[in-house]
């Protein structure tokens, strides 16, 4: 058994997303032939959130058994290196992908979704940061139990830089860390955009696979500024089932797809999709209507990434500052993890085909 024979066998294993074999893609590394009947190697995936990880592992073992012998012991280490977005509007060193989370209107749970998506990606093994870009109504400090906290300042090459706060394995920055909770920021658009610029570029983010940006609701200066400032990989739209929310979400999608903004819309998340009572988990009550996001998805030709039920626990956990995605085994936690995997998968494909 030689390394060449091992690579030949593994060349029949295809990455289901990228539609090429894992050897051509350079995903097979560190081949070690420990004995004539034992081999180990590493497969480097394009995201730690890959939902097909076990399928690829099993395909590798089967390929070795098929071509080199069924009695060979195969040890496959699955690791990941997130692909980076190839856009280069402005150098944002160390950050591979920027994901915007927006909504057409307020009150749809956009910030709660943004926080749980970021936490889900962190749980799945990615290096994650979250930026609260809602200058006028920052809610990330509450949602992550960071009220009253302030970032430290460090001097780098003669310039003062802020160190983001860290919580639940994520790096976090918000205007809410820099002003009193009761203080209203009565700023016009240019001033808000300037403050946002400082939050982004005066923060020492370090190495991140994904920076999740929680946008203000609606469409406006902040959204356009973000799209122009950052090499955005894609945007996620949060809506609820009601027609009024879906109509406003369509405007948000249209804004991102506008040639002057030009941001890829990764998909739609329907929040508060239905209610499931704890004492009767087999029932679903569509208290805000049914099918709004699905109709929007078909009309706008944008994928529906998933549906998040409404339950009392998500409100309690949010007020306590701990994302519900950490409640392992909970229905809503599983929904967020699945959506995070889909988003990571889409980004890997998008970056590969750029």
PAMITI-101673 format. One record per residue (C-alpha): residue number from 1; x, y, z; residue in three letters. Coordinates in Angstrom, 1 decimal, always signed. Layout:
<nodes>
[node NUM; [X; Y; Z]; ALA]
...
</nodes>
This chain:
<nodes>
[node 1; [+0.0; +0.0; +0.0]; UNK]
[node 2; [+1.5; +3.3; -1.1]; UNK]
[node 3; [+0.5; +6.9; -0.8]; UNK]
[node 4; [-0.2; +7.1; -4.5]; UNK]
[node 5; [-2.6; +4.1; -4.3]; UNK]
[node 6; [-4.4; +5.7; -1.3]; UNK]
[node 7; [-4.8; +9.0; -3.2]; UNK]
[node 8; [-6.1; +7.1; -6.2]; UNK]
[node 9; [-8.7; +5.3; -4.1]; UNK]
[node 10; [-9.8; +8.6; -2.4]; UNK]
[node 11; [-10.1; +10.3; -5.8]; UNK]
[node 12; [-13.4; +8.4; -6.2]; UNK]
[node 13; [-14.8; +10.3; -3.2]; UNK]
[node 14; [-16.7; +13.4; -4.2]; UNK]
[node 15; [-17.5; +16.4; -2.1]; UNK]
[node 16; [-21.3; +16.5; -2.5]; UNK]
[node 17; [-21.4; +20.3; -2.4]; UNK]
[node 18; [-18.4; +21.3; -4.6]; UNK]
[node 19; [-19.0; +18.4; -7.1]; UNK]
[node 20; [-15.3; +17.5; -7.3]; UNK]
[node 21; [-13.3; +14.7; -5.8]; UNK]
[node 22; [-11.6; +15.4; -2.5]; UNK]
[node 23; [-8.1; +14.7; -3.8]; UNK]
[node 24; [-8.4; +17.3; -6.6]; UNK]
[node 25; [-9.7; +19.8; -4.1]; UNK]
[node 26; [-6.7; +19.3; -1.9]; UNK]
[node 27; [-8.8; +18.1; +1.1]; UNK]
[node 28; [-6.7; +15.0; +1.8]; UNK]
[node 29; [-3.6; +15.7; +3.9]; UNK]
[node 30; [-1.2; +14.0; +6.3]; UNK]
[node 31; [-1.3; +10.5; +5.0]; UNK]
[node 32; [+0.5; +8.1; +7.3]; UNK]
[node 33; [+0.9; +4.3; +6.5]; UNK]
[node 34; [+1.4; +2.9; +10.0]; UNK]
[node 35; [+1.6; -0.8; +8.7]; UNK]
[node 36; [+0.6; -2.8; +5.6]; UNK]
[node 37; [-2.9; -3.0; +7.1]; UNK]
[node 38; [-3.3; +0.4; +8.7]; UNK]
[node 39; [-3.5; +3.9; +7.4]; UNK]
[node 40; [-4.5; +7.3; +8.7]; UNK]
[node 41; [-5.1; +10.6; +7.0]; UNK]
[node 42; [-6.8; +14.0; +7.5]; UNK]
[node 43; [-9.7; +15.3; +5.4]; UNK]
[node 44; [-9.9; +19.1; +5.6]; UNK]
[node 45; [-13.5; +20.3; +5.1]; UNK]
[node 46; [-14.5; +23.8; +3.9]; UNK]
[node 47; [-16.5; +24.4; +7.1]; UNK]
[node 48; [-16.7; +22.9; +10.6]; UNK]
[node 49; [-20.4; +23.1; +10.2]; UNK]
[node 50; [-20.5; +20.7; +7.3]; UNK]
[node 51; [-23.7; +18.6; +7.6]; UNK]
[node 52; [-22.2; +15.9; +5.4]; UNK]
[node 53; [-19.1; +15.3; +7.6]; UNK]
[node 54; [-20.0; +11.7; +8.5]; UNK]
[node 55; [-21.0; +10.8; +4.9]; UNK]
[node 56; [-17.6; +12.0; +3.6]; UNK]
[node 57; [-15.8; +10.0; +6.3]; UNK]
[node 58; [-17.7; +6.8; +5.5]; UNK]
[node 59; [-17.1; +7.3; +1.8]; UNK]
[node 60; [-13.4; +7.6; +2.4]; UNK]
[node 61; [-13.3; +4.3; +4.5]; UNK]
[node 62; [-15.4; +2.5; +1.8]; UNK]
[node 63; [-13.1; +3.7; -1.0]; UNK]
[node 64; [-10.0; +2.3; +0.8]; UNK]
[node 65; [-11.7; -1.0; +1.5]; UNK]
[node 66; [-13.0; -1.3; -2.0]; UNK]
[node 67; [-9.7; -0.5; -3.8]; UNK]
[node 68; [-7.0; -1.6; -1.3]; UNK]
[node 69; [-8.6; -4.3; +0.9]; UNK]
[node 70; [-11.5; -4.8; +3.3]; UNK]
[node 71; [-9.1; -5.8; +6.1]; UNK]
[node 72; [-7.3; -2.4; +6.2]; UNK]
[node 73; [-7.9; -0.3; +9.3]; UNK]
[node 74; [-8.7; +3.3; +8.3]; UNK]
[node 75; [-8.4; +6.2; +10.7]; UNK]
[node 76; [-9.9; +9.4; +9.2]; UNK]
[node 77; [-9.4; +12.6; +11.1]; UNK]
[node 78; [-12.1; +15.2; +10.0]; UNK]
[node 79; [-11.0; +18.8; +10.4]; UNK]
[node 80; [-12.0; +22.1; +8.7]; UNK]
[node 81; [-10.6; +25.3; +7.3]; UNK]
[node 82; [-13.3; +27.8; +6.4]; UNK]
[node 83; [-13.0; +29.2; +2.9]; UNK]
[node 84; [-12.8; +33.0; +2.7]; UNK]
[node 85; [-14.8; +35.4; +0.6]; UNK]
[node 86; [-12.8; +36.6; -2.4]; UNK]
[node 87; [-14.2; +40.1; -2.4]; UNK]
[node 88; [-11.7; +42.8; -1.4]; UNK]
[node 89; [-13.5; +46.1; -1.1]; UNK]
[node 90; [-11.5; +47.0; +2.0]; UNK]
[node 91; [-8.9; +45.0; +3.9]; UNK]
[node 92; [-10.5; +43.4; +6.9]; UNK]
[node 93; [-7.6; +41.3; +8.0]; UNK]
[node 94; [-8.4; +38.0; +9.6]; UNK]
[node 95; [-12.1; +37.9; +8.9]; UNK]
[node 96; [-13.0; +35.3; +6.3]; UNK]
[node 97; [-16.7; +35.9; +5.8]; UNK]
[node 98; [-19.2; +38.7; +6.8]; UNK]
[node 99; [-22.8; +37.6; +7.1]; UNK]
[node 100; [-25.5; +40.3; +7.4]; UNK]
[node 101; [-28.7; +39.6; +9.3]; UNK]
[node 102; [-31.5; +42.0; +8.3]; UNK]
[node 103; [-35.3; +42.4; +8.3]; UNK]
[node 104; [-37.8; +44.5; +6.5]; UNK]
[node 105; [-39.4; +45.7; +9.8]; UNK]
[node 106; [-38.8; +45.6; +13.5]; UNK]
[node 107; [-40.3; +43.1; +16.0]; UNK]
[node 108; [-39.6; +40.0; +14.0]; UNK]
[node 109; [-36.9; +38.7; +16.3]; UNK]
[node 110; [-34.0; +39.6; +14.1]; UNK]
[node 111; [-31.4; +40.2; +16.8]; UNK]
[node 112; [-32.4; +37.0; +18.6]; UNK]
[node 113; [-32.0; +35.1; +15.4]; UNK]
[node 114; [-28.6; +36.8; +14.7]; UNK]
[node 115; [-27.3; +35.9; +18.2]; UNK]
[node 116; [-28.4; +32.3; +18.0]; UNK]
[node 117; [-27.0; +31.8; +14.5]; UNK]
[node 118; [-23.7; +33.1; +15.7]; UNK]
[node 119; [-23.7; +30.9; +18.7]; UNK]
[node 120; [-24.7; +27.9; +16.6]; UNK]
[node 121; [-21.7; +28.4; +14.3]; UNK]
[node 122; [-19.5; +28.7; +17.3]; UNK]
[node 123; [-20.9; +25.4; +18.8]; UNK]
[node 124; [-20.2; +23.7; +15.4]; UNK]
[node 125; [-16.5; +24.7; +15.8]; UNK]
[node 126; [-16.2; +28.0; +13.9]; UNK]
[node 127; [-14.4; +31.1; +15.1]; UNK]
[node 128; [-17.2; +33.7; +15.3]; UNK]
[node 129; [-17.7; +37.3; +16.0]; UNK]
[node 130; [-20.9; +39.3; +16.2]; UNK]
[node 131; [-21.3; +43.1; +15.5]; UNK]
[node 132; [-24.3; +44.9; +16.8]; UNK]
[node 133; [-24.9; +47.4; +13.9]; UNK]
[node 134; [-28.2; +48.6; +15.2]; UNK]
[node 135; [-26.9; +52.0; +16.3]; UNK]
[node 136; [-30.2; +53.3; +17.5]; UNK]
[node 137; [-31.5; +50.2; +19.4]; UNK]
[node 138; [-28.6; +47.9; +20.3]; UNK]
[node 139; [-29.9; +44.7; +22.0]; UNK]
[node 140; [-26.9; +42.4; +21.8]; UNK]
[node 141; [-25.6; +43.4; +25.3]; UNK]
[node 142; [-28.9; +42.2; +26.8]; UNK]
[node 143; [-29.1; +39.1; +24.6]; UNK]
[node 144; [-25.6; +38.0; +25.6]; UNK]
[node 145; [-25.7; +39.1; +29.2]; UNK]
[node 146; [-23.1; +41.8; +28.7]; UNK]
[node 147; [-24.9; +44.9; +30.0]; UNK]
[node 148; [-22.7; +47.4; +31.7]; UNK]
[node 149; [-19.5; +45.9; +30.2]; UNK]
[node 150; [-17.0; +48.0; +28.4]; UNK]
[node 151; [-14.2; +47.0; +25.9]; UNK]
[node 152; [-10.6; +47.5; +26.8]; UNK]
[node 153; [-8.4; +49.7; +24.7]; UNK]
[node 154; [-5.0; +48.6; +23.4]; UNK]
[node 155; [-2.5; +50.7; +21.5]; UNK]
[node 156; [-1.4; +49.1; +18.3]; UNK]
[node 157; [+1.2; +50.9; +16.0]; UNK]
[node 158; [+0.4; +54.1; +17.7]; UNK]
[node 159; [-3.4; +53.8; +17.3]; UNK]
[node 160; [-6.0; +53.0; +19.9]; UNK]
[node 161; [-7.9; +49.8; +19.2]; UNK]
[node 162; [-10.8; +48.3; +21.1]; UNK]
[node 163; [-10.7; +44.6; +22.2]; UNK]
[node 164; [-14.1; +43.0; +21.7]; UNK]
[node 165; [-15.8; +41.5; +24.6]; UNK]
[node 166; [-15.9; +37.7; +24.6]; UNK]
[node 167; [-19.0; +35.6; +25.6]; UNK]
[node 168; [-19.9; +32.0; +24.9]; UNK]
[node 169; [-16.9; +31.5; +22.7]; UNK]
[node 170; [-17.8; +34.6; +20.5]; UNK]
[node 171; [-16.2; +38.0; +20.1]; UNK]
[node 172; [-18.8; +40.8; +20.5]; UNK]
[node 173; [-18.9; +44.5; +19.8]; UNK]
[node 174; [-21.8; +46.9; +20.2]; UNK]
[node 175; [-22.4; +50.6; +20.5]; UNK]
[node 176; [-24.3; +49.6; +23.6]; UNK]
[node 177; [-21.0; +49.0; +25.3]; UNK]
[node 178; [-20.0; +52.6; +24.8]; UNK]
[node 179; [-23.1; +54.5; +25.9]; UNK]
[node 180; [-25.4; +54.4; +28.9]; UNK]
[node 181; [-28.4; +52.0; +28.4]; UNK]
[node 182; [-30.9; +54.8; +28.8]; UNK]
[node 183; [-29.1; +57.2; +26.4]; UNK]
[node 184; [-30.8; +57.8; +23.1]; UNK]
[node 185; [-28.5; +58.4; +20.1]; UNK]
[node 186; [-30.1; +61.2; +18.2]; UNK]
[node 187; [-27.7; +61.0; +15.2]; UNK]
[node 188; [-28.3; +61.7; +11.6]; UNK]
[node 189; [-27.2; +59.1; +9.0]; UNK]
[node 190; [-23.6; +60.3; +8.3]; UNK]
[node 191; [-22.8; +60.4; +12.1]; UNK]
[node 192; [-24.3; +57.0; +12.6]; UNK]
[node 193; [-22.3; +55.6; +9.7]; UNK]
[node 194; [-19.1; +57.1; +11.0]; UNK]
[node 195; [-19.7; +55.5; +14.5]; UNK]
[node 196; [-20.3; +52.2; +12.8]; UNK]
[node 197; [-17.1; +52.6; +10.8]; UNK]
[node 198; [-15.2; +53.0; +14.0]; UNK]
[node 199; [-16.9; +50.0; +15.6]; UNK]
[node 200; [-15.8; +47.8; +12.7]; UNK]
[node 201; [-12.3; +49.0; +11.9]; UNK]
[node 202; [-11.1; +50.2; +15.4]; UNK]
[node 203; [-11.8; +46.8; +16.8]; UNK]
[node 204; [-9.2; +44.0; +17.1]; UNK]
[node 205; [-11.3; +41.2; +15.8]; UNK]
[node 206; [-8.4; +38.7; +15.3]; UNK]
[node 207; [-9.0; +35.6; +13.2]; UNK]
[node 208; [-12.7; +34.9; +12.5]; UNK]
[node 209; [-14.4; +32.4; +10.2]; UNK]
[node 210; [-17.6; +34.4; +10.3]; UNK]
[node 211; [-18.5; +37.9; +11.5]; UNK]
[node 212; [-22.3; +38.1; +12.0]; UNK]
[node 213; [-23.6; +41.6; +11.6]; UNK]
[node 214; [-27.0; +42.4; +13.3]; UNK]
[node 215; [-28.4; +45.2; +11.1]; UNK]
[node 216; [-31.1; +47.7; +12.1]; UNK]
[node 217; [-34.6; +46.9; +10.8]; UNK]
[node 218; [-35.7; +48.3; +7.5]; UNK]
[node 219; [-33.6; +49.7; +4.8]; UNK]
[node 220; [-31.4; +52.9; +5.1]; UNK]
[node 221; [-28.0; +54.5; +5.5]; UNK]
[node 222; [-26.6; +51.9; +7.8]; UNK]
[node 223; [-27.3; +49.0; +5.4]; UNK]
[node 224; [-25.8; +50.7; +2.4]; UNK]
[node 225; [-22.8; +51.9; +4.4]; UNK]
[node 226; [-22.1; +48.3; +5.7]; UNK]
[node 227; [-22.4; +46.9; +2.2]; UNK]
[node 228; [-19.9; +49.5; +1.0]; UNK]
[node 229; [-17.5; +49.2; +3.9]; UNK]
[node 230; [-17.2; +45.4; +4.2]; UNK]
[node 231; [-16.5; +42.5; +1.8]; UNK]
[node 232; [-19.9; +41.0; +2.6]; UNK]
[node 233; [-20.3; +37.3; +1.7]; UNK]
[node 234; [-24.1; +37.3; +2.0]; UNK]
[node 235; [-27.2; +38.4; +3.8]; UNK]
[node 236; [-29.9; +36.5; +5.7]; UNK]
[node 237; [-33.5; +38.0; +5.9]; UNK]
[node 238; [-35.6; +37.4; +9.0]; UNK]
[node 239; [-39.4; +37.6; +8.7]; UNK]
[node 240; [-42.5; +36.3; +10.4]; UNK]
[node 241; [-45.5; +34.7; +8.7]; UNK]
[node 242; [-47.7; +37.8; +8.5]; UNK]
[node 243; [-48.2; +39.4; +5.1]; UNK]
[node 244; [-47.1; +42.8; +6.3]; UNK]
[node 245; [-43.7; +41.3; +7.5]; UNK]
[node 246; [-43.3; +39.4; +4.2]; UNK]
[node 247; [-44.0; +42.6; +2.2]; UNK]
[node 248; [-41.4; +44.5; +4.1]; UNK]
[node 249; [-38.9; +41.6; +3.8]; UNK]
[node 250; [-39.3; +41.7; +0.0]; UNK]
[node 251; [-38.2; +45.4; +0.1]; UNK]
[node 252; [-35.1; +44.3; +2.1]; UNK]
[node 253; [-34.3; +41.6; -0.4]; UNK]
[node 254; [-34.7; +44.1; -3.2]; UNK]
[node 255; [-32.3; +46.5; -1.5]; UNK]
[node 256; [-29.6; +43.9; -1.1]; UNK]
[node 257; [-30.0; +42.8; -4.8]; UNK]
[node 258; [-29.8; +46.4; -6.0]; UNK]
[node 259; [-26.7; +46.8; -8.2]; UNK]
[node 260; [-25.5; +49.7; -6.0]; UNK]
[node 261; [-25.6; +47.4; -3.0]; UNK]
[node 262; [-25.0; +44.1; -4.7]; UNK]
[node 263; [-25.1; +41.6; -1.7]; UNK]
[node 264; [-26.0; +38.0; -2.2]; UNK]
[node 265; [-29.1; +36.9; -0.3]; UNK]
[node 266; [-28.4; +33.6; +1.2]; UNK]
[node 267; [-32.0; +33.0; +2.2]; UNK]
[node 268; [-35.0; +33.7; +4.5]; UNK]
[node 269; [-35.6; +32.6; +8.0]; UNK]
[node 270; [-39.2; +32.5; +9.2]; UNK]
[node 271; [-39.2; +33.3; +12.9]; UNK]
[node 272; [-42.3; +32.7; +15.2]; UNK]
[node 273; [-43.5; +30.3; +12.4]; UNK]
[node 274; [-45.8; +28.4; +14.7]; UNK]
[node 275; [-46.5; +27.7; +18.4]; UNK]
[node 276; [-46.0; +24.3; +20.0]; UNK]
[node 277; [-47.4; +23.9; +23.5]; UNK]
[node 278; [-45.1; +22.1; +25.9]; UNK]
[node 279; [-47.9; +19.8; +27.1]; UNK]
[node 280; [-48.9; +18.8; +23.6]; UNK]
[node 281; [-45.7; +18.8; +21.4]; UNK]
[node 282; [-47.4; +17.0; +18.5]; UNK]
[node 283; [-49.6; +20.1; +17.8]; UNK]
[node 284; [-48.7; +23.2; +15.9]; UNK]
[node 285; [-50.7; +26.5; +16.1]; UNK]
[node 286; [-50.1; +29.0; +13.4]; UNK]
[node 287; [-51.0; +32.1; +15.5]; UNK]
[node 288; [-49.4; +34.6; +13.1]; UNK]
[node 289; [-50.6; +32.9; +9.9]; UNK]
[node 290; [-49.1; +30.2; +7.7]; UNK]
[node 291; [-46.9; +30.1; +4.7]; UNK]
[node 292; [-45.8; +33.8; +4.5]; UNK]
[node 293; [-42.1; +33.1; +4.2]; UNK]
[node 294; [-42.7; +30.2; +1.8]; UNK]
[node 295; [-44.7; +32.5; -0.6]; UNK]
[node 296; [-42.0; +35.2; -0.2]; UNK]
[node 297; [-39.3; +32.6; -1.0]; UNK]
[node 298; [-41.0; +31.5; -4.2]; UNK]
[node 299; [-41.8; +35.0; -5.3]; UNK]
[node 300; [-38.3; +36.4; -4.7]; UNK]
[node 301; [-36.6; +33.2; -5.8]; UNK]
[node 302; [-34.7; +33.1; -2.6]; UNK]
[node 303; [-34.2; +29.9; -0.5]; UNK]
[node 304; [-36.3; +29.4; +2.7]; UNK]
[node 305; [-33.5; +28.4; +5.2]; UNK]
[node 306; [-35.8; +27.2; +7.9]; UNK]
[node 307; [-38.5; +27.9; +10.4]; UNK]
[node 308; [-38.1; +28.8; +14.1]; UNK]
[node 309; [-41.1; +28.1; +16.4]; UNK]
[node 310; [-42.3; +30.5; +19.0]; UNK]
[node 311; [-42.1; +29.2; +22.6]; UNK]
[node 312; [-41.9; +30.9; +26.0]; UNK]
[node 313; [-38.4; +29.5; +26.6]; UNK]
[node 314; [-36.8; +31.6; +23.8]; UNK]
[node 315; [-38.0; +34.8; +25.5]; UNK]
[node 316; [-36.9; +33.7; +28.9]; UNK]
[node 317; [-33.4; +32.6; +27.7]; UNK]
[node 318; [-33.1; +35.9; +25.7]; UNK]
[node 319; [-33.9; +38.0; +28.7]; UNK]
[node 320; [-31.4; +36.0; +30.8]; UNK]
[node 321; [-28.7; +36.6; +28.2]; UNK]
[node 322; [-28.1; +33.0; +27.1]; UNK]
[node 323; [-29.0; +32.0; +23.5]; UNK]
[node 324; [-31.5; +29.1; +23.5]; UNK]
[node 325; [-29.2; +27.3; +21.0]; UNK]
[node 326; [-27.1; +26.2; +24.0]; UNK]
[node 327; [-30.1; +24.3; +25.4]; UNK]
[node 328; [-29.0; +21.1; +23.9]; UNK]
[node 329; [-31.9; +18.9; +22.6]; UNK]
[node 330; [-34.5; +21.7; +22.5]; UNK]
[node 331; [-36.6; +21.9; +19.4]; UNK]
[node 332; [-35.5; +25.5; +18.7]; UNK]
[node 333; [-31.9; +24.8; +19.4]; UNK]
[node 334; [-31.9; +22.0; +16.8]; UNK]
[node 335; [-33.6; +24.4; +14.3]; UNK]
[node 336; [-30.9; +27.0; +14.7]; UNK]
[node 337; [-28.1; +24.4; +14.4]; UNK]
[node 338; [-29.6; +23.1; +11.2]; UNK]
[node 339; [-30.0; +26.5; +9.7]; UNK]
[node 340; [-26.4; +27.4; +10.7]; UNK]
[node 341; [-25.2; +24.3; +8.8]; UNK]
[node 342; [-27.1; +25.3; +5.7]; UNK]
[node 343; [-25.7; +28.8; +5.8]; UNK]
[node 344; [-22.1; +27.5; +6.2]; UNK]
[node 345; [-22.7; +25.1; +3.4]; UNK]
[node 346; [-24.0; +27.8; +1.1]; UNK]
[node 347; [-21.1; +30.0; +1.9]; UNK]
[node 348; [-18.5; +27.3; +1.2]; UNK]
[node 349; [-20.1; +26.7; -2.3]; UNK]
[node 350; [-20.4; +30.4; -3.0]; UNK]
[node 351; [-16.7; +31.0; -2.1]; UNK]
[node 352; [-15.6; +28.0; -4.2]; UNK]
[node 353; [-17.5; +29.2; -7.3]; UNK]
[node 354; [-16.6; +32.9; -6.9]; UNK]
</nodes>
